[in-house]
Amino acid sequence: MGAKTIADSLLLTFSKRMGAVIILRREEN
């Protein structure tokens, strides 16, 4: 269960970073 929590945390962090990158790219265009 601990491993799943860590995996979910990493996935959430990755999703947030990707979302920020997409927003920045949209603003550039």
C-alpha positions in Angstrom: 0.0 0.0 0.0 2.9 2.3 0.8 4.3 1.7 -2.7 1.0 2.6 -4.3 0.8 5.8 -2.4 4.3 6.8 -3.6 3.4 5.9 -7.2 0.2 8.0 -7.0 2.2 10.9 -5.6 4.8 10.7 -8.4 2.0 10.5 -11.0 0.2 13.5 -9.6 3.4 15.5 -9.5 4.2 14.5 -13.1 0.7 15.4 -14.2 1.0 18.8 -12.6 4.3 19.5 -14.3 3.0 18.4 -17.7 0.0 20.6 -17.3 2.1 23.6 -16.5 4.3 22.9 -19.6 1.2 22.7 -21.8 -0.2 26.0 -20.4 3.1 27.7 -20.9 3.3 26.5 -24.5 -0.2 27.7 -25.2 0.7 31.1 -23.9 3.7 31.3 -26.1 1.6 30.6 -29.2 
